[in-house]
Amino acid sequence: MSAGAEDKKKKRLEKKKRKIEAYLAIAELNDADKKRLKTEGEEVEQQPPVDVDKDAIKSQLLSSDNAAITNSCDAGNEEAKPQVYGQEYMEIKQRLRERKKMLQNLPNFRLKSVGEEALLSIAKHHRVPLFMSDIQALLTFCVCGDKTPYWPHRWCLIQKWNRLSNIVCVILDGLGVNELEENKEKFPWISASLEMMEVVSPQSYDSTVAADLALIPVSGRQRSKLIQKFGSLEAALENDSYTTVKAMFPMKSSTSSGEISGKMKLLLSAKQMILESYPLPLQGFAGERYKDYILTKHEYTEVHDKSPIFSIDCEMCRTEEGNELTKVCVVNEKLEVVYQTLVKPDNKIVDYVTRFSGITEDMLKDVTTRLSDVQKKLKDILPGDSILVGQSLNFDLNALKMMHPYVIDTSVIFNISGERGRKTKLSTLACIFLNKEIQMSVKGHSPEEDAKAAMSLVLLKLKEGYRYGDVLLGGDVPGIKESTYIDKDEVLVSNISKTIVGMEKTVSVTVSESCAHTYDNLEQFKSELKLFQTGASYKEILEMGKAGAVNHHLSITHLDISSVKEEKRAKKADNFCREMHDHTSSHGMFVLILPGERTVNASAGVKIIRPKAT
């Protein structure tokens, strides 16, 4: 190696040593400054150390010579530090590694793009609300960890969940997103301490915060009961299929029977529909792409066990504006065709995609039916409580430019791959489960054949049971021995139970007497709690809530503040949150939920508590 190369290598090594030493110098100055302030009894705020220290260190790193790092703590007396080599250098590196490891082992929470789009700092017309099931998924994940079937990673990322010291959840009835937006200055602590997000109010789909949070599986026995009721823990935790959609679509007021039929279990939830790219009447950026779409009905009715099912399949071609509808077929439960027609696209066709669609130029030559005609016909055919069936039906609804609340997707309810995101083709499903070959014609696909196949698959699923055809739920698949399947839910129950028992986690719920009735039908949930208590006054709820936060891993404090005079409500709510926040342990999680009303959305905020400066 030449002398020049040797010198460069030596300079790089020296520069690296100085950077490491500088980093430690800053850290040690911070620590020393905090200890000094604590000794003097001063109140310490989170702020960087004296600017002179950093500037001196930074300028030293950027200098071209090899002078040592300046210690500026000594009132401007610069004292050159000796360069470190050998054992001393290795000790510095070891200290850095230990510090990095410590920081990596702390719990961390951050929003992903879906969560950021729900922030109140986003303009209302661009905001996309979360669902209460998203908050429930976060709490469940923080209690059960990666053994829960649904993670909150759709909207946030929680790292080192098992390092959380405790979880404090505060619910304030009588407040919603409007109060925070219109009177932000009246909530100084909440506004300064939490990034609040908009959430669809449970009341808008005839539910309550209590009912939604009661699906958090707090014990092995409760998990078993949830599985028995919903068919699987996965289904229980995703059980907003026929409720949350009501918050998006115009619904006739009706009383739900509360029974969950086989059809209802198969319905996609609003959250699933978003993830599967179904067109929905959303607000904000997410809804702008569907601004030209129409609803299948002006008003819908509650879905129930006798609701009719219709299977829809469409064929498309490519036009100058993208994919457009060229043929549609609708089949009922008797496998009878109730509507079928060719459709003339509104824009010039550039590719008929005949190999797949079966559509040719001659077939559309004399066709006068347009998309608007098909939309009008479907609105006449489909009842307000109808359930639509199809294989990846989102593509068909996008071709129709229509939105519908009740959907069963065969690509979702059948799973033979063992991976939830990996879908199986309709032709493969028909071959395995119906013992029938479809899509074999060289002239392209037949929408009638595909619609009947999808309907037959759903009817078979309803006959054989919820788990049938889904290996993730331990269901049977023809041609594969049953013994090769593992009951996912039983394993899940066992593992989560051991996790909670091993960590000695407990859950407490403190509720205002005025809203305790919302827990009346949740005896199963209440029976599994370590503590369920009610209080009459603001002060009583606060004291019991603080005790619950200190003594239990997960505490839920539900205060009804709706009866407090409006001019005092904001101040009391703000003080209550601050007090509960202060009783959340270091490295604990604080969650605030403002449930909203039927016509006013809810709001929620999440924060990891960091140790105070000492």
N, C-alpha and C positions, 0 to 999 in steps of 0.2 A: 504494500500500500504506500502511495507517495506521501511525502510530508504534508502537501496541501490537503489531501483527503483526510489525513490523520488529524490535522488542525480543525477541519470542519466537523469531524466526528466529535472531537473534544468540546467544541463550542456548542454543538447540539446537546450534548450531555449536560454541560454547565447550565444551558438555558432551561432544560427540563428540571434540573435540580432547583433552580431559582423559582420556577413556577410552583413546584410542589411546596417549597418552603414558604412562598408568599401566600398560598392558599391557607396553610396551617397558621400563618401569622395572623391573617384576617380572622380565622375561627377563634384563635386564642385571645385575640384582642376583644372580640365579642364576648367571650366567656368571662374574661377578666373584668370587663366593663359592667356586665350584669351582676357579678359577685360584689363589686365595689358599691354599686347602687343599692343592692340589697342590704349590705352592711350599714350604709348610711341611712336606711329606712325610707329611701325615696320611692315614689311610684314610677315604675319603669314602663315605657311604651315601646312597642315593637318598632325599632328604627335602626338604621345602620350605624356603626361606630363612627367616630370623628372622621370627617372627610379627609383630614390631613393624612391619616394613616393609609387610607386606600389610595389616595393620589400619589403618595410617596412610593407605595409598593408598585402601583401601576406604572409610574414613570420609570422605576428601576427596571421592571420587566421589559420595557420598550427601549431602554437605552442600549446603545451599541457596544458599550464597553462591558467589562466583566466585574464591575464594582458590586459589592455586596448590597443586599437589601437594607434599606434605611429603616431604622426603628424610630418613628416619629412621635412616639408616646412621650419622649423626653423633651418636650417643649422646644423642638427645633434642633436639639443637639443630635446631629447625625453621627451614628456609630456604625461603622462597617461590620457586617457579620461575616464570619469565616465561611468559606464554601465547605459543603459537606461531602464526605466520601465514605466508602466502605460501610461499616456497621451502622454508623449514624444515619447514612442515607437510607439503608434498609429499614431502620426503625421509623423514619419519617413515612416511608411508603406503607408500612404496616399500620401506622396510625390512620393514614388516609383510607386504607381498606376497611378498617374497623368502623370509621365514621360513615363511609358509604354503605356498609352492610346494615348499620343501625337505621339509616334513613330509608333503606329499601324494605325494612321489616315493619314499617309503620303503615296503618290503614290509610287508604287514599280514595277519594271520591271525585269524579269529574263527569261533566255532561258530555254526551256525544251530540252529533248534529241534530238528532230528533229532539233531544232534551233542550238544546239551545233554541230551537225554533218555537218552543213553548214559553220561553222567558217573557216576563211582563215588560222587559226592556225593548222587546220587539213590537213594532206597530201592530195594533190589534187586527187589522185587515190582512196582515202577513203572518200572524201567529197561528200555530197548529197545536191545539191542546193535547195533553197526554190523557190517559185513562186512569181511573182509580186502580185498575188492575196492574198498572205499571208501578204505582207506589207499593201495592201489595206484593208484587214480585220482588221489589227491592228489600222489603222487610223480611220476606220469606227467605231470600238468599242470605241475608245477614244472620238469620237464625240457623238455617240449615246448610248454608254454603253450597258447594258445587254438587251436592246430592239432590238438590231440588230440580224438578224437570223443567222449570221455566226460570231462566235467568233474566235479570233486568237490563241485559246488554243491548236491548233495542234502543234505549234512550240514555243510558249512563254506564259508567265503568266503575266498579268497586274493587279495589285491590286490597289484599291481605284482610279479608273479611273476618278471619279467625283471630285477628289482633284487636278487634273492636272490644273495648272494655265494657260498654253497655250501649243500649239503644233506647232513646227517650222519644216517644211519639206524642205530640200534643195535638188535640183536635178541638177547634173552637167553633161550636155551632152558633149561627147568627151572623157569620161573616163569609164573604166570598171574594171573587176577583174584583168586583166593582169597587168595594170599599178601599182596597189597596190602590187601585188605579186612580180613583177620584180624590182620595184623601191621603196620599202618600205621606204628607208631612205630619199627619196625626199618628203615624206608626214609625217613630224615629228609630227605635231599636230594630224592628223587623226589617225596615227598609235598608238600614246600614249593615245588618248582619247576615241577611239571607238573600239568595238569588231566587225569588219566587217565580213559579211557573203556573201557567193556566192548565187546569184539569177539568175534564168533563164531570159535571156534578152528578153524583149517584141519584139524586132526586129526579133528574131529567129522564131516567129510565126506570123509575119506580123502585129504587133501591135506597139503601142507606150506607153511610160510611161503616157503620157497625157490621152490617151484613157482608160488605166487601172484605173488610179486614178479618172477619171471622173465618175466612178461608185459609188464613195462615195456619199451617199444621203445627201446633205447638206440642204435640206428643204423638207417640206411636199409635195409641188407641184412636186418637182423633183422625189420624191418617187412614186407618182401616175403615172408619165410618165414612170418610169422604170418598174413598174408593168404592165402597158399597153403594153409596148414593149416586155418584156421578159416573161410575164405570172405571175410572182410573184417577190417580192423583193428578196426572197431567190434565185431564179433562176438568177436574175440580178447580185447579188453579187458573184455568183458561175459561171458566164458566161465565162468560159475559156474552155468549153467542146470540141469545135471543133477547138481551136486555140493553146492552150498550148501543146497539144499532138504533134503538128507539130515540136516542138523543140526537141522531142525525137526520132521521126521516120523519115526515109529518105522520103522526099516529092518532087514531081515534082513542079517546080515553076508555079504558076497560080494566076490569079486575082480572088479574092473572090467577089461574088455579094453583100455581106454585109447583105443579107436577112437572117433572122433566121426562118427556117421552123419548123414545128411540130416535125420532126425527130431530128433536131439539138437540140431542147430544151430538148429532152429525153436523149441525149448522156451524158455519164459520163465525167466529166472533168478529167484532168490528176491528180489533187489533190484527187478527189474522188476515182479514180482508185488505187491510192497509199493507201488510207485509207481502201479500200475494199480488199486489198491484191491481186490486179491484177498484173500479171507479166508485167514488163515494162523494157525497155533497159536503166536503170538508171546507173549513175556512182557511185563509192564509195561502201561502205559496203552494201547498199541496193540493188545494182545490182549484187553482187557476187552470190547470190542464184539463179540467172537466167542466169548464164554464159553458161549453156548448152542448153538454149532455142533458138529457131529460130523465125524469123519474118514470118508472113503469106504471105508477098510479099517482093520482093527486094526493091520496091519503091511504094509509095502510091500517090494517087491524092486527090484533095480537095473534101470533102464530100459535098453533096448538096441535094436538095429536092427530086431528082429523083434517088438518090443512092439506089441500091438494098439491101434488108434485108434478112439475112439468120439466121435461128434459129439452134443452136447446143446443143446437149445434149450427155453426155458421161456416161458410166458405168465403174466403176473401181473395182479392186480386191486388196488384200493385198499380197505383195511379200516380199522377204527377204530384199528388199531395200525400202519398203514403198508402197504407193498406186500407181498402174499402170493401164493404159488404157486397157479395154477388149472389149469395143463396143462403136461405135460412129454413130450418125445419124445427117444429115444436111437436113433442110427443107427450101423451099423458101416461098415467100409471098403468093403463091397459095396453100400452105400447101401440096406441092408435095415433096416427098423424092428425093433429088438430089444425095445423097451419104449415104450409110449405110454399115457397115462392122464390123465383129468380129476382134479382134486384139489379137495376142499372145504376152504376156509380155516378155521382155528380160530377166527377172529374175525369179527364182523359186517361184511359187505361194504357199502361206501358208494358205490363206483363200479366197475362191471364193466370199464370202459375198452374197450367192445366194438369201437370203431372200430379199435383196434390189436390187441387180444388175440383178438377174435372170440368171446369168451366172453359168454354171456347167462345170465340168471337161470334160464331153463328148462333149459339144459344142465347146470347144477349141482344141479337140484332133487332128483334121486334119487341123487346121488353120495355115496358113503360113504368113499371113499379119502381119507386124511389125509396130511399131510406126513410123519409118522413112518412110514407105510406105504411111501411113495416112497423114503425114506432106506434102509429095510431092503431094499427090492428092488434099489436101486442097489448096495448093499454086496454083494449076492449076484451081481449081473451083472458088475461091474467086477473084473478081475484086479488083482493087486498092482502090476503094472508097466504098467498101461494108461495111455494118453495121451488126455486129454480135449481136444476141439476145439470152438471156438465163436467167434462174433462178439461181442467184449466179453463173454467168458464169465464175467467177475467178477460181472455182474448175475445170471446164471443160478445160479452157485454160492451167491450170497447169498440168492437166492430159495429154494434147496434147503437152505440153512443147513448146507452141507457144505464140507469142505476137501480139496483134492487136490494132490499135489506136482508132477505132470507135466501141463503145459498148453501148448497152441498156440493163440494168439489171432489170428484172421484180420485183425482191425483193426490189429494190430501188424506182422505179417509182410508185409502188402501196404501199400505207400505210394505214392500217385500225386500227392500234393500237394507233396512236397519238404520238408515240415515234419514232424519226428518226432512231435510232439504233436498234429498235426491228423489225424483219422481219417476214413475214407471209409465211407459206409453200405454194408451188405451188399448191398442191391439194386443199387447202382452197381457194386460189385465183380463181382457176378454178370453184370451186363450187359456189362461190359468184357472180363472174362477168360473167362466161360463162354458168352457170347453168349446169355444167357437172362434173361428178365424174371420177377422174383418180386415178391411182396407187392403184387400188382395187384388182389386181390379187395376188393370194397367191404365184405365181411363180416369183414375183419380179417386179421391175419397167420396163417399156418399154421406151427406149430413144426416139423412134418415137412419142409415145403418149405425152411425156413430151415436146419434141421440138415443136410439133404442138400446145400444150396448151400455151406455152410461146409466140409463134408467134401470136396466136389468141388474147392474152391479149394485145400485143403491137398494133395490128391492131385496136382493140377496143379503146384503149387509143388515137390513132391518129384520130379516127372518132369522139369520144366524147369530146376531148379537153385535154389540158395539165393538168388541175387540177383534172380531173376525176379519182376517185379511190384513191385520196390522201387527207386524212382528215386534214393534216397539212396545205394544201393549200385551204381548204374549199371546196373540191371536193365532188361529190355525190358518195354514195356507195349504191348499190341495197339493199332494205330491211330496210334502215334507212332513216327516214324522213329528208328532206333537212333542215327543220327549226332547227334541233338539231346542225347544223354546224355554226361555227362562222368564218367569213371571216378574216383569220389571217392577211392578208396584210392590210386591211382597219383599223383594230385595231392597227396594227404596225405603219401605217402611222400617225394615230391620236396621239398615245402615243409618238412617236419620235418627232413629230412636237411640241407637248406641252413641251417636255423636252428641246428642243433647244430654243424655245421662252421663256420659263421660266428662262433659264440660260443666255439668251441674247447672245448666241454664234454667232459669225460671221466668215466668211471665206474669205480670200483674196488670189489672185494668181498674182504673178509678173513673167513676162516671157521676155526673150531676144527676140528682134524683129526677129532674124534669125531662131528661132524655134517656133515662134508664130503660124505658119501655122499648126502645129500639133494639135492646138485647134480649127481650122476652122470649123470642123464638130461636134464640141461639144457645139453648141449654147445653148442647153438645160442646160448643166452644167454651162456655163458662165452666163446665165441669172439669176441663183439662187445665184450667189456670191455677197457678199457685195462690193467687189472691184476686177476688173480685169484690169491690167495695163501692158504695155510693155515698155522696155527701150532699148537704143541702145548700151550703153557702159557698161563695167564691173563696173565702179564706180557708174553709175546711177542705175543699177540693185541692187547693194549692198545697196545703201542708201534707195531705195524703199523697198527692202526686209527687212531691219532692221526696218523700220517704220511699215511694215505689221506685223512683229513679235511682236512688242510692242502693236499694236492697235487691233489685232484680235485673237480670240481663236485658229483658225487654219490658218496658213499662209503657202503657197507653193511658194517657190522662185526657179524658173527654169532658170538656167544660161547656155547658150551655150558657152562652153569654147574650142570647137573643133578648132576654127580658131586661137587660141593663139599658138605661136611658142612652139614646143615641149619642149624646154629647160626651158621655163618659165611657162608652163602649170601647172606643179605639184605645184610650189610655189604659184601661184595665187589661185589654187583650195584650197590649205591648208589654206591660209590666209582668203579666203572667208568663209570657214567653221568655222574657229575660230571666225571671226567677228559675224557670224550669231548665233553661239553657245552662245557667250557672250550676245546676245540680247534675249536669251531665259530666261524666268523668273525662279526664284527658284521654284522647284517642277513642272517645265514644262518638256516637252518631246522634244528632238532634234532627228530628223530622217534625215539621209543622204542616198541618192540614186545615184549611178553611173550607168546609164542605159546600158552601154556596146554597142555592135554592133550585127549584125546578126550572126557572127561567134565567138564573144567574150561575155561571160556571164556578167551579171550585178553584182553589189555588193551593200550591204546596211548595215547600222549600226544604232542602237537605243540606246539612253541614257536618263535617268532621271537626271535633273539638281538638284544638292544638294546645299543648301546655303553655301556660302563661309565662312570660319572661320573668326570670328570677335573678 
